[in-house]
């Protein structure tokens, strides 16, 4: 389970978006739907993940955010020793919906597929 404790603590302050971006940037393939959001490559890389906060709202129990996630992928070859194909790195982008529970900081991240 993802817990964005620092983002929850920063809620209501001018630093909230910055803190949320930092926490999202520390997450990887196991927490973010990077593999599912691929558009160019075949394997998502979870280093150099950056987020852009698009919108934020709240309900009585949760903080809701929409974010763009920027990351990279590779087009994997056959991995044979004589494979001349270089490993290409592709830039990727997907959008996600984030829901942070206000009492526990438990967080869900869902890929937006439109």
Secondary structure as UniProt FT lines:
FT   STRAND          2..3
FT   HELIX           5..10
FT   TURN            11..12
FT   TURN            14..15
FT   HELIX           16..25
FT   TURN            29..31
FT   TURN            34..37
FT   STRAND          43..58
FT   STRAND          62..75
FT   TURN            81..82
FT   STRAND          88..101
FT   TURN            102..104
FT   STRAND          106..111
//
